[in-house]
């Protein structure tokens, strides 16, 4: 991110962080739990079919035993290399794709136990902002219809208030009212992503999965979208799962961070703990690649050996041991347990046994 963009983000970050505690306290007074989302031992395997009869010959372990929780009104950043299972985790939580096993509790209720009517109501409370604003918008629908289609379908507002409601949602997302009759190809990438945000916001959700919402945008536009997400979170008491591979963005927008490797979480904790004191060797290697804006500051770069193993045939025991410079004998024989290092900082590594 540019210096100017970073400064803009940082100033707003302070306000967002202070607002978080207030929002969480206000919501908790009316809720049984402080956590809006609790994911426990979530797994999502995709079958591999082959052979003469097209039978199942193996499984791709896209998400393999993931557990975390998100407090109401906060943002959790989910980071990791491409293909580690971040987006699959987000879509499994929303039940856009089915799970293999595990529990997903939203406001204390299992998402996968919801019947058709309950799931329909749940859709308004859980939304997603997709990565690519170019392909996630229908080219044949005007912007007003894109944003308002679900509003009309779910009966969010009475018909006589429909147009005024759309205008207000668009204004909150920095979109002009006369954009309603325009089509997606007439907008820039940043404007299209604002349309995607408005579409998600129109249903008055409580929880939004942001699936790499700024990765397809220019750096200066990224800062605008991040600031918009902060403003909306403060105004509407939203909770985000922010999926990204851009660590500098995650550091600014997140309250907590989870680091994924090959389908599993290797480290979770508060943003300050994770960035100031990364414990897992993979987290340390990942953070060593963050560019430093000051050319006089040198950082010891940790180069990982070898390629990422296939999720269809992951290494036994610790999945990271094939690339880890600190690998011990036990790493090849026993899978590490999740260890509490204090202050909500958890790590899965034998170095801390």
Secondary structure, DSSP 8 states (H G I E B T S, - for coil): --HHHHHHHHHHHHHHHHHHHHHHHHHHTTSS-SEEEEEEEEEEEEEEEETTTTEEEEEEEEEEEEEEEEETT-EEEEE-STTSSHHHHHHHHTTSS--SEEEEEETTEEGGG--HHHHHHHHHHEEEE-S-TTTSS-TTSBHHHHHHHHHHHHT-S-GGGHHHHHHHHHHHTT--GGGGGSBGGGS-HHHHHHHHHHHHHTT--SEEEEESTTTTS-HHHHHHHHHHHHHHHHHHT-EEEEE-S-HHHHHHH-SEEEEEETTEEEEEEEHHHHHHS--SHHHHHHHTTS--SSTT---------S----TTS--SSSTTTTT-TT--GGGGTS---EEE-STT-EEE-GGG-
